[in-house]
Amino acid sequence: MRIMLRTLIFLSAGIGMALTACSETTGGSVTSGAGGMVGTALPCAVDEILELRCRECHAAEPQFGAPMPLSSREDLLALSLDGSTTVADMVVQRMADTDAIMPPPPNTPASKAELAAIESWIADGHPPRPEGEMCQGAGGSGGSGLDCTPDLQIRAMKPFAMTPGAADEQVCFGVEVPASGTKRHITVIAPKIDNSKIIHHILLLSSSTAVSAEPASCALASSEWKLLYAWGPGTPPHKLPPEAGFPIEASQDMHLVLQIHYSNLSMLEDQSDHSGLELCTTTDLREHDADIMALGGIAFSGIAPNAISSLSCSTEIPALLAPFLPLKVFQSWPHMHRTGHRLSTVAKHPGGETSTLADVKNYSFDYQITYPNDVELEAGALMKTTCTWKNDTPQSIGFGERTEDEMCFNFVSYYPRIEAEQWHWLLPAVTATCGPVEVE
């Protein structure tokens, strides 16, 4: 998502911001490149790690844009995509790579013991599963876990067909929720995946105006688009706190936007998708309306070339919001662009104690996900967001709406909704005090 600069300048001047169970794979064999026979089944110690950490995407039939399977010993003995090493070696490299770690967030990374087990198997010469060894299984997600029946479906009017030959596409389209005369609260947002081979991530945003229902390239986004939910592989449905819901007003249409990122690194032909989201809503209104506000800042103009740079932006929860305080923050969406490396947001409370809203040490623009919070903010709480960028280009980079520009935002979901006269959801970030800090 990119924020329109004209709105930010105006505000600054005018207002002053499913894992599956590990199956008991039986032994087997395939013909090797040298004409011999090699066992296809992996030892359970390796098989169960890959099932737990990798196969939601790297299944026998790759899902969510993954370029290769990690299901058999043959898969791991194959050459990596660039031909420089084996897939097994690449698995170890990516699991240990803190800058581009696999599995990606929000999935739990491999432990040191799991990484050591795969390294030991490689060092032993990639042996097949011993005859008679039976795997116990890696457990599962147990289904969607929804405790409601979705009553609102958000998706395009027709399937979207990927452009032939495209490895990567990002599209946006609008969905209208007509006014029904009765106010409702959105209580749960869950993914409804159609083509899991190419879907990469989904963002659900609300808009102040109607957006075309025709899927189009997301070259720009509006500052009036506010994130409600971000899904990527491994992300569960979003269940709002029982005391709050995103409002669907009784007398006005709700304008929603879906932003969907597709990845087709395997160059599969004739790929189309009709994925979307399912929402549970209720007319049994909850105590509070929920809303979004932006933390972080826009006061930076030059991220140094060929360097790692950090910036901290601070804003205080003002006493003028007293009628709405305390605010309960229940979700964070850290957002930077391509050179984003790390983002953290810490609340320093008036009593001196601190609460961490986000600390994403291996931020990746390719994985737009949200993180759960349970933090209460009172008047005087100091919100400090620190962004770190790794700029490997020869050019200085400033704030901007293009992906080659940069941002430093943490969009947080909270309740009760602030309805003050001069309030705007971007105000905390626009009025923040920012300054460079030493890189840790």
Wavefront OBJ file of the C-alpha trace (Angstrom):
o trace
v 0.000 0.000 0.000
v 1.290 3.477 -0.840
v 0.106 6.756 0.652
v -0.734 9.743 -1.580
v 1.712 12.571 -0.798
v -0.722 15.422 -1.396
v -2.934 14.297 1.479
v 0.057 13.947 3.804
v 1.308 17.445 2.943
v -2.179 18.873 3.486
v -2.472 17.217 6.887
v 0.976 18.367 7.944
v 0.226 21.970 6.992
v -3.425 22.189 7.926
v -3.687 20.082 11.086
v -0.192 20.474 12.393
v -1.004 11.691 11.243
v -2.550 -24.740 7.274
v -0.276 -27.032 8.226
v -1.216 -30.648 7.390
v -0.275 -33.831 9.253
v 2.951 -35.602 8.240
v 1.865 -38.730 6.468
v 3.582 -42.056 7.016
v 5.429 -42.072 3.727
v 6.472 -45.564 2.756
v 9.812 -46.407 1.231
v 10.279 -46.346 -2.523
v 12.811 -45.763 -5.252
v 13.422 -43.808 -8.428
v 16.042 -44.114 -11.114
v 18.955 -41.796 -10.426
v 20.769 -39.763 -13.057
v 23.597 -42.308 -12.974
v 21.255 -45.186 -13.700
v 21.216 -46.522 -10.119
v 18.398 -46.637 -7.586
v 17.937 -44.174 -4.729
v 15.316 -44.212 -1.955
v 12.704 -41.485 -2.323
v 11.519 -41.395 1.299
v 13.270 -38.993 3.685
v 14.287 -40.037 7.203
v 11.529 -39.093 9.624
v 13.732 -36.571 11.439
v 14.028 -34.573 8.196
v 10.606 -35.364 6.748
v 8.734 -34.095 9.797
v 10.704 -30.818 9.901
v 9.903 -30.124 6.251
v 6.248 -31.034 6.834
v 6.037 -28.656 9.773
v 8.049 -25.734 8.362
v 7.877 -25.903 4.564
v 5.130 -27.949 2.955
v 2.252 -25.551 3.329
v 3.837 -24.020 0.213
v 6.474 -26.553 -0.935
v 4.056 -29.488 -1.162
v 4.253 -32.303 -3.708
v 2.242 -29.918 -5.888
v 3.719 -26.516 -4.914
v 1.303 -23.948 -3.489
v 1.190 -20.141 -3.091
v 3.788 -19.499 -5.802
v 6.503 -21.790 -4.383
v 8.935 -22.757 -7.172
v 9.610 -26.386 -6.188
v 8.356 -29.261 -3.987
v 10.160 -30.468 -0.858
v 8.365 -33.791 -0.528
v 10.943 -36.444 -1.342
v 14.648 -37.167 -1.140
v 14.746 -36.741 -4.898
v 13.382 -33.187 -4.526
v 16.169 -32.273 -2.109
v 18.938 -33.850 -4.201
v 17.907 -31.812 -7.265
v 19.866 -28.723 -8.283
v 18.701 -25.379 -6.924
v 17.060 -22.925 -9.338
v 20.338 -21.151 -10.082
v 22.195 -24.468 -10.458
v 24.826 -23.481 -7.883
v 24.032 -26.091 -5.243
v 21.474 -28.706 -4.245
v 17.987 -27.864 -3.055
v 18.918 -29.422 0.309
v 21.797 -26.962 0.753
v 19.530 -24.101 -0.323
v 16.945 -25.153 2.289
v 19.568 -24.815 5.016
v 20.742 -21.463 3.676
v 17.233 -19.996 3.573
v 16.268 -21.342 7.006
v 19.350 -19.632 8.464
v 19.031 -16.389 6.455
v 17.683 -13.758 8.854
v 17.192 -11.256 6.002
v 15.056 -13.559 3.820
v 14.161 -16.356 6.192
v 12.117 -19.415 5.292
v 9.482 -20.167 6.290
v 8.417 -16.515 6.018
v 6.394 -14.707 8.696
v 3.991 -15.298 10.329
v 5.156 -18.928 10.347
v 7.458 -20.063 13.150
v 11.067 -20.338 11.906
v 13.053 -23.541 12.230
v 14.731 -24.014 15.575
v 18.489 -24.457 15.932
v 17.894 -28.146 16.631
v 15.781 -28.554 13.460
v 18.378 -26.772 11.369
v 21.125 -28.934 12.865
v 19.150 -32.104 12.057
v 18.965 -31.208 8.357
v 22.635 -30.182 8.286
v 23.575 -33.514 9.893
v 21.553 -35.423 7.282
v 23.369 -33.566 4.501
v 26.765 -34.206 6.123
v 25.922 -37.934 6.345
v 25.431 -38.058 2.565
v 21.609 -37.611 2.331
v 20.707 -41.183 3.372
v 17.168 -42.459 2.574
v 14.710 -43.456 5.267
v 15.787 -46.674 6.986
v 13.608 -49.605 6.051
v 10.763 -50.047 8.529
v 11.049 -46.538 10.069
v 7.569 -45.073 10.669
v 7.017 -41.335 11.092
v 4.796 -40.055 13.894
v 3.523 -36.942 12.093
v 4.056 -33.226 12.482
v 0.578 -32.291 13.651
v -1.877 -30.044 11.861
v -3.751 -26.784 12.003
v -7.026 -28.397 12.999
v -9.036 -26.553 10.365
v -10.005 -22.899 10.140
v -11.183 -22.698 13.743
v -14.071 -20.344 12.898
v -16.800 -20.185 15.520
v -19.185 -18.297 13.245
v -20.855 -18.787 9.866
v -19.586 -16.276 7.253
v -22.436 -14.189 5.828
v -20.514 -11.771 3.579
v -18.252 -12.806 0.698
v -15.688 -10.362 -0.688
v -14.267 -11.261 -4.095
v -14.157 -10.066 -7.707
v -17.218 -10.369 -9.931
v -15.318 -12.867 -12.083
v -12.022 -14.807 -11.893
v -8.801 -12.955 -12.637
v -6.585 -14.480 -15.326
v -2.852 -14.008 -14.912
v -1.064 -12.428 -17.844
v 0.670 -15.176 -19.871
v 4.379 -15.218 -19.062
v 4.013 -13.064 -15.932
v 5.816 -14.344 -12.840
v 4.381 -11.700 -10.544
v 1.211 -9.572 -10.615
v -0.591 -7.367 -8.126
v -4.179 -6.272 -8.725
v -6.802 -4.239 -6.874
v -10.571 -4.055 -7.235
v -13.480 -2.618 -5.308
v -16.404 -4.399 -3.652
v -19.504 -2.530 -2.494
v -21.448 -3.469 0.634
v -24.825 -1.698 0.232
v -26.418 0.026 3.206
v -29.037 -2.232 4.752
v -30.704 0.178 7.151
v -29.229 -1.706 10.120
v -25.762 -1.180 11.532
v -23.542 -4.271 11.699
v -20.144 -5.140 13.088
v -17.535 -7.203 11.257
v -16.326 -9.761 13.810
v -14.229 -12.233 11.782
v -12.310 -12.008 8.486
v -11.124 -15.276 6.921
v -9.388 -16.217 3.640
v -11.295 -18.061 0.901
v -8.568 -19.377 -1.398
v -9.422 -20.542 -4.921
v -6.130 -21.191 -6.738
v -3.506 -21.901 -4.083
v -0.848 -22.483 -6.750
v -0.472 -18.768 -7.524
v -2.016 -16.772 -4.666
v 0.664 -14.996 -2.606
v -1.092 -12.577 -0.272
v -4.359 -10.645 0.131
v -5.062 -7.255 1.710
v -8.553 -6.069 2.662
v -8.932 -2.317 2.933
v -11.787 0.099 3.486
v -12.111 3.180 1.272
v -13.885 6.505 1.689
v -15.050 6.328 -1.950
v -16.157 3.625 -4.363
v -13.400 1.816 -6.295
v -13.800 0.161 -9.690
v -14.846 -3.487 -9.524
v -12.602 -4.265 -12.499
v -9.270 -5.798 -11.362
v -6.433 -3.459 -12.310
v -2.737 -3.134 -11.611
v -2.124 -1.471 -8.235
v 0.231 1.233 -9.454
v -1.080 3.662 -6.827
v -3.242 3.475 -3.729
v -5.205 6.171 -1.931
v -4.497 7.614 1.496
v -8.123 6.904 2.298
v -7.579 3.143 2.005
v -7.259 1.720 5.517
v -6.113 -1.836 6.109
v -8.550 -4.188 7.858
v -6.837 -7.554 7.270
v -3.692 -8.954 5.670
v -3.411 -12.628 4.746
v -0.422 -14.678 3.617
v 0.281 -18.418 3.848
v 0.233 -19.358 7.516
v -1.938 -16.399 8.570
v -5.040 -17.422 10.537
v -8.481 -15.816 10.234
v -8.696 -12.497 12.051
v -11.061 -12.662 15.025
v -11.714 -9.228 16.439
v -11.847 -8.812 20.226
v -15.291 -9.755 21.589
v -15.881 -6.163 22.700
v -15.203 -4.527 19.285
v -15.991 -4.778 15.583
v -15.286 -2.909 12.364
v -18.547 -1.027 11.669
v -20.789 -1.331 8.610
v -22.990 1.725 8.974
v -26.752 1.510 8.599
v -27.296 4.340 6.122
v -24.203 4.439 3.935
v -22.579 1.969 1.572
v -19.288 0.463 2.700
v -16.538 0.657 0.085
v -14.017 -2.170 0.321
v -10.884 -2.872 -1.707
v -9.115 -6.172 -2.223
v -5.433 -6.081 -3.164
v -4.198 -9.492 -4.307
v -0.611 -10.432 -5.093
v -0.036 -13.378 -7.429
v 3.221 -15.304 -7.834
v 3.780 -17.776 -10.675
v 7.502 -18.481 -10.480
v 6.948 -21.926 -12.012
v 5.413 -20.268 -15.089
v 2.312 -22.460 -15.030
v 0.094 -21.840 -18.041
v -3.543 -20.691 -18.108
v -3.733 -19.703 -14.451
v -6.797 -17.895 -13.108
v -8.041 -17.229 -9.596
v -11.228 -16.236 -7.812
v -9.891 -15.989 -4.258
v -11.352 -13.593 -1.762
v -12.393 -13.286 1.841
v -15.337 -14.352 3.962
v -16.642 -12.107 6.735
v -18.785 -12.845 9.739
v -20.974 -9.894 10.700
v -23.554 -9.320 13.399
v -26.390 -6.916 14.165
v -25.903 -7.719 17.847
v -23.568 -4.771 18.157
v -20.470 -4.971 20.273
v -19.505 -2.328 22.805
v -17.023 -0.485 20.592
v -16.416 0.466 16.965
v -12.848 -0.387 15.889
v -10.665 1.766 13.634
v -7.107 2.213 12.272
v -4.412 4.825 12.899
v -0.902 5.288 11.547
v 2.197 5.365 13.722
v 5.668 6.066 12.361
v 6.581 9.118 10.338
v 7.160 10.862 7.024
v 9.953 13.248 8.047
v 12.837 11.737 6.152
v 14.309 12.684 2.801
v 17.493 10.733 2.220
v 18.228 7.123 3.112
v 21.948 6.865 2.359
v 23.045 4.766 -0.644
v 24.917 1.489 -0.107
v 24.283 1.630 3.627
v 22.051 0.519 6.495
v 20.165 3.455 8.043
v 17.698 3.778 10.927
v 15.124 6.427 11.845
v 12.990 6.760 14.976
v 9.690 8.668 14.947
v 7.847 9.511 18.163
v 4.364 10.832 18.878
v 2.505 11.251 22.156
v -1.087 10.255 22.776
v -2.577 13.723 23.440
v -4.807 14.574 26.388
v -7.387 16.034 23.981
v -8.357 12.428 23.167
v -9.426 11.910 26.788
v -13.076 11.102 25.870
v -11.816 8.070 23.920
v -9.047 6.896 26.239
v -7.712 4.425 27.018
v -7.284 3.026 23.522
v -6.874 -0.739 23.148
v -4.555 -1.715 20.283
v -5.287 -5.250 19.022
v -3.414 -5.479 15.695
v -0.303 -4.022 14.001
v 0.594 -3.894 10.310
v 4.229 -2.771 9.872
v 4.786 -1.280 6.432
v 7.918 -0.286 4.537
v 8.983 -0.848 0.929
v 11.688 -2.858 -0.842
v 14.688 -1.719 1.230
v 12.826 -2.167 4.529
v 14.898 -4.328 6.892
v 13.466 -3.991 10.406
v 10.581 -2.176 12.118
v 9.666 -1.865 15.768
v 7.040 0.107 17.688
v 7.317 0.536 21.449
v 4.897 2.364 23.743
v 6.442 4.088 26.764
v 3.676 4.551 29.316
v 3.480 7.554 31.703
v 4.532 5.309 34.602
v 7.750 4.377 32.798
v 6.880 0.801 31.764
v 7.006 -0.173 28.084
v 4.930 -2.330 25.718
v 6.077 -3.656 22.346
v 3.512 -3.453 19.541
v 5.825 -4.767 16.813
v 9.404 -5.927 16.449
v 9.909 -7.367 12.967
v 13.607 -8.171 12.732
v 13.487 -9.598 9.199
v 10.936 -7.377 7.467
v 10.100 -8.337 3.883
v 7.940 -6.311 1.500
v 6.894 -9.615 -0.092
v 5.087 -10.757 3.057
v 2.440 -8.211 4.011
v 1.073 -9.596 7.255
v -0.390 -8.352 10.524
v 0.594 -9.115 14.104
v -1.740 -9.445 17.111
v -1.531 -6.926 19.971
v -3.074 -6.462 23.390
v -1.813 -3.046 24.490
v -3.659 -0.234 26.267
v -2.690 3.372 25.523
v -3.425 6.246 27.877
v -2.847 10.002 27.663
v 0.867 10.767 27.645
v 1.933 7.406 26.240
v 4.891 7.967 23.911
v 4.727 5.884 20.734
v 8.180 5.306 19.203
v 8.487 3.579 15.825
v 11.971 2.755 14.536
v 12.552 1.795 10.911
v 15.758 0.354 9.496
v 16.468 0.191 5.769
v 19.186 -1.706 3.927
v 19.778 0.383 0.825
v 21.935 -1.614 -1.595
v 21.421 0.885 -4.416
v 23.746 3.751 -5.423
v 20.909 6.272 -4.984
v 19.622 8.078 -1.924
v 15.995 7.115 -1.163
v 13.320 9.370 0.319
v 9.737 9.068 1.510
v 7.251 8.432 -1.284
v 4.398 6.395 -2.674
v 6.377 4.368 -5.239
v 7.935 1.037 -4.274
v 11.346 2.507 -5.154
v 10.671 5.184 -2.495
v 10.366 4.274 1.183
v 7.956 4.458 4.110
v 8.017 4.040 7.881
v 4.534 3.145 9.122
v 2.875 0.857 11.611
v -0.869 0.847 10.916
v -2.543 -0.248 14.147
v -6.125 -1.402 14.752
v -7.684 -0.125 17.964
v -10.895 0.718 19.811
v -12.893 2.776 20.656
v -12.912 4.677 17.364
v -11.772 8.316 17.717
v -14.384 10.742 16.417
v -12.805 14.110 17.240
v -13.356 17.069 14.897
v -9.754 17.498 13.739
v -8.760 13.838 13.925
v -7.460 11.972 10.880
v -6.159 8.421 10.955
v -2.765 9.528 9.518
v -2.314 12.348 12.056
v -0.003 10.550 14.547
v 2.526 9.808 11.778
v 2.310 13.219 10.102
v 2.945 15.094 13.350
v 5.615 12.722 14.706
v 9.087 13.954 15.599
v 11.680 11.937 13.684
v 15.442 11.637 13.841
v 18.240 9.250 12.795
v 19.510 6.656 15.252
v 22.561 4.437 15.292
v 22.099 1.045 13.661
v 22.238 -1.782 16.211
l 1 2 3 4 5 6 7 8 9 10 11 12 13 14 15 16
l 18 19 20 21 22 23 24 25 26 27 28 29 30 31 32 33 34 35 36 37 38 39 40 41 42 43 44 45 46 47 48 49 50 51 52 53 54 55 56 57 58 59 60 61 62 63 64 65 66 67 68 69 70 71 72 73 74 75 76 77 78 79 80 81 82 83 84 85 86 87 88 89 90 91 92 93 94 95 96 97 98 99 100 101 102 103 104 105 106 107 108 109 110 111 112 113 114 115 116 117 118 119 120 121 122 123 124 125 126 127 128 129 130 131 132 133 134 135 136 137 138 139 140 141 142 143 144 145 146 147 148 149 150 151 152 153 154 155 156 157 158 159 160 161 162 163 164 165 166 167 168 169 170 171 172 173 174 175 176 177 178 179 180 181 182 183 184 185 186 187 188 189 190 191 192 193 194 195 196 197 198 199 200 201 202 203 204 205 206 207 208 209 210 211 212 213 214 215 216 217 218 219 220 221 222 223 224 225 226 227 228 229 230 231 232 233 234 235 236 237 238 239 240 241 242 243 244 245 246 247 248 249 250 251 252 253 254 255 256 257 258 259 260 261 262 263 264 265 266 267 268 269 270 271 272 273 274 275 276 277 278 279 280 281 282 283 284 285 286 287 288 289 290 291 292 293 294 295 296 297 298 299 300 301 302 303 304 305 306 307 308 309 310 311 312 313 314 315 316 317 318 319 320 321 322 323 324 325 326 327 328 329 330 331 332 333 334 335 336 337 338 339 340 341 342 343 344 345 346 347 348 349 350 351 352 353 354 355 356 357 358 359 360 361 362 363 364 365 366 367 368 369 370 371 372 373 374 375 376 377 378 379 380 381 382 383 384 385 386 387 388 389 390 391 392 393 394 395 396 397 398 399 400 401 402 403 404 405 406 407 408 409 410 411 412 413 414 415 416 417 418 419 420 421 422 423 424 425 426 427 428 429 430 431 432 433 434 435 436 437 438 439 440
